[in-house]
């Protein structure tokens, strides 16, 4: 089972890790930042996500299955940097879910790779994630450990706001009965900070 999970992770990350052919053009967030035209110039059709931006996101869902209602809410915090010509994201997420008498508090960290899609401010991403979930049912407590991959699309509606939709695959470890697989589709909203309101033509500041 673990070999299947590793194969799924490598398959999802392959397009990002391999990249384009050596003799072909390579997208670089650094280069895009440096060569972006001035405000009002042509060639930039939508908002852009730049290295150094900070994302604060909120998501929630209500699910009803055979009379059982599950409510969940999550809060995300992340930042972006340019590494080897790829826009890399670092994210921490905390979540809370309630169903019947069960409460679940989760904490996950994720490392993601972003690629622009078209020119309208959309970015496809793939991420590797893992964390811990603490469950309470009366006086009973149980910790489980989710690990897996995310595949999704982040769309900016401006330099300060956007929406994201993603599919999450999780293998839940340390279950008292049997480890199991979880599939989720999540939609959320994001606010962006330190993301330039207009493209800049000068280079990124050096540390």
C-alpha positions in Angstrom: 0.0 0.0 0.0 2.8 2.4 0.8 4.5 1.7 -2.6 1.2 2.7 -4.3 1.2 6.0 -2.4 4.8 6.7 -3.3 4.0 6.0 -6.9 1.1 8.4 -6.8 3.2 11.2 -5.3 6.0 10.7 -7.9 3.5 10.6 -10.8 1.8 13.9 -9.6 5.2 15.7 -9.1 6.8 14.5 -12.3 5.7 17.3 -14.6 7.0 19.9 -12.1 10.3 18.1 -11.2 11.2 17.3 -14.8 10.2 20.6 -16.3 10.4 21.5 -20.0 13.1 20.2 -22.4 16.5 21.8 -22.0 16.3 23.5 -25.4 12.8 24.9 -24.8 11.7 28.1 -22.9 11.5 27.8 -19.1 9.1 29.9 -17.1 10.7 31.7 -14.2 8.8 33.8 -11.6 12.0 35.9 -11.2 12.2 36.6 -14.9 8.5 37.3 -15.1 8.8 39.8 -12.2 11.8 41.6 -13.7 10.4 41.8 -17.3 6.8 42.6 -16.5 5.6 45.7 -18.4 4.6 48.9 -16.6 1.0 49.4 -15.5 -1.2 50.1 -18.6 1.2 48.4 -21.0 0.2 45.5 -23.1 1.1 41.9 -22.7 -0.2 41.4 -19.1 -3.8 40.3 -19.2 -4.4 39.5 -15.5 -3.1 39.6 -12.0 0.1 37.8 -11.0 1.4 36.0 -8.0 4.9 37.1 -7.1 7.6 35.7 -4.9 7.3 37.1 -1.4 3.5 37.2 -1.5 1.7 35.9 1.6 -1.7 34.0 1.3 -4.3 33.8 4.0 -7.1 31.5 3.1 -10.5 30.3 4.5 -12.6 27.4 3.5 -15.6 25.6 4.9 -18.1 22.8 4.1 -21.3 21.2 5.4 -22.0 17.6 4.4 -25.0 15.5 5.2 -24.9 11.7 4.8 -27.8 9.5 5.9 -28.9 12.0 8.5 -25.4 12.7 9.8 -24.3 16.3 9.3 -20.6 17.2 9.3 -19.4 20.8 9.4 -15.8 21.7 8.8 -13.8 24.9 8.6 -10.1 25.5 7.8 -7.7 28.3 7.9 -4.5 28.5 5.7 -1.4 30.6 5.9 1.3 30.4 3.3 4.1 32.2 1.5 5.8 31.9 -1.9 9.4 32.1 -3.2 11.2 31.5 -6.4 13.4 28.4 -6.4 15.2 27.1 -9.6 12.8 28.9 -11.9 9.7 27.5 -10.1 7.2 29.4 -7.8 7.3 27.4 -4.6 4.7 27.7 -1.8 5.0 26.9 1.9 1.8 26.5 3.7 0.4 25.6 7.1 -3.3 24.7 7.6 -5.4 24.2 10.7 -8.9 22.7 10.5 -11.8 21.8 12.7 -14.6 19.4 11.9 -17.7 18.3 13.9 -19.9 15.4 13.2 -22.4 14.1 15.8 -20.4 13.9 19.1 -17.0 13.7 17.3 -14.7 16.7 17.2 -11.6 16.7 15.0 -8.7 19.2 15.1 -6.2 19.0 12.4 -2.8 20.6 11.6 -1.0 20.1 8.2 2.0 21.5 6.4 2.4 21.5 2.6 5.1 22.2 0.1 3.7 23.2 -3.3 4.8 24.0 -6.9 2.9 26.5 -9.0 2.7 27.1 -12.8 0.7 29.8 -14.5 -2.2 28.7 -16.7 -2.9 31.1 -19.6 -2.7 34.8 -19.0 -5.7 35.4 -16.8 -4.2 35.1 -13.3 -4.7 31.3 -12.8 -2.1 29.0 -11.4 -2.2 25.2 -11.4 -0.4 23.6 -8.4 0.6 20.3 -6.9 1.6 19.8 -3.3 2.9 17.2 -0.9 1.3 17.4 2.5 1.3 15.8 5.9 0.2 16.4 9.5 -1.7 15.2 12.5 -5.4 15.0 13.5 -6.6 14.9 17.0 -10.1 13.4 17.5 -12.3 13.6 20.6 -15.3 11.4 21.3 -16.4 12.0 24.9 -13.3 11.0 27.0 -11.8 9.0 24.2 -8.9 10.6 22.2 -7.1 9.4 19.1 -4.4 10.9 17.0 -4.2 10.0 13.3 -1.6 11.1 10.7 -2.7 12.1 7.2 -0.2 12.2 4.4 -0.7 12.7 0.7 -0.9 15.0 -2.3 -3.0 18.0 -3.4 -3.8 19.0 -7.0 -5.7 22.2 -7.7 -6.1 25.6 -9.4 -5.7 29.0 -7.7 -7.3 32.0 -9.6 -6.6 35.6 -8.6 -9.4 38.1 -9.2 -6.9 40.9 -8.3 -3.6 41.3 -6.7 -5.2 41.1 -3.3 -7.9 38.3 -3.6 -8.5 35.0 -5.2 -10.2 31.6 -5.0 -8.8 28.1 -5.1 -10.3 24.7 -5.8 -8.3 21.5 -5.1 -8.5 17.7 -4.9 -6.8 16.2 -1.9 -5.7 12.6 -1.6 -4.9 11.5 2.0 -3.7 8.2 3.4 -4.7 8.2 7.1 -2.2 6.4 9.3 -2.4 5.2 12.9 -6.1 4.3 12.7 -7.0 2.0 15.6 -8.8 -0.4 13.2 -7.2 0.0 9.8 -5.4 2.7 7.9 -7.6 4.1 5.2 -7.7 6.4 2.2 -9.6 9.7 2.1 -10.6 11.8 -0.9 -11.7 15.5 -0.6 -12.7 18.3 -3.0 -12.1 21.7 -1.3 -13.1 25.2 -2.4 -11.9 28.3 -0.6 -11.2 32.0 -0.7 -7.8 33.7 -0.2 -6.4 37.1 0.6 -2.9 38.1 -0.6 -0.5 40.4 1.1 2.9 41.8 -0.1 1.8 41.0 -3.6 2.6 44.1 -5.7 -0.5 45.9 -6.9 1.1 46.7 -10.2 3.9 44.9 -12.1 7.4 46.1 -11.4 10.1 46.4 -14.0 13.1 46.3 -11.7 14.7 43.2 -10.2 13.9 41.5 -7.0 15.7 42.9 -3.9 18.7 40.8 -2.8 19.1 39.5 0.7 
